């Protein structure tokens, strides 16, 4: 059959030019090896920040759960507490300014566990990239912890209200020369007795609110520094570069040399013309 004859002719060409094909493979492999050894090696090291899951959990519309919230009180939550929120915080100028040594960084949430944030440093020195990744992770964890530490503004405001109520009551007692609150309730005129009761109730309410806020503040401080504290899993010093990689480069060089050799064999055969009989 003509097709069978043509196919056999192709194999005959490859057999006749096998030295050329092998030579091209060898040259391509040698070139790949030379390029690989000539290129400066690049290393990567990855440190991990493990966020502490809270007992509070939410599910946002058009988002995929789960979400890990690093606070104990819902009223302290940002509007979008997702992995993207954490990544934006980690990429802030204040975190990057605290990182040493410098390197190229990438920050991403783990695909299987959104409570894990991966910080990958890339550079030409294995020791430096590991140190940079760990420095970034420590600075990032410190910044994230600042988000969950209560600032105490509500406690200070509650204490101010309590102090104002106490001063108002003390002034009333002083103006009316009252030393015994219980006895004064029976001795005062009805109008002053009512005013005294209102001032005492306002003072007691302000004190109760202040104590509630103070207890919540103390609890939040303890949680922020213990159960909700981000944990850093440090990066190890890489033992092998991510690029250039000798074995893949040699395989690609061999494949390219083989392709080039086969194409070159047919080109040489075409240029040589039909074989003489």
Secondary structure by P-SEA (a helix, b strand, c coil): caaaaaaaaaaaaaaaaaaaaaaaaaaaaaaaaaaaaabbbbbbbbbbbbbbbccbbbbcccccccccccccccccccccccaaaaaaaaacaaaaaacccccbbbbbcccccccbbbbbbbcccaaaaaaaaaaaaaaaaaaaaaaacccaaaaaaaaaaaaaaaaaaaaaaaaaccccaaaaaaaccaaaaaaaaaaaaaaaaaaaaaaaaaaaaaaaaaaaacccbbbbbcccccccccccccaaaaaaaaaaaaaaaaaaaaaaaaaaccccc
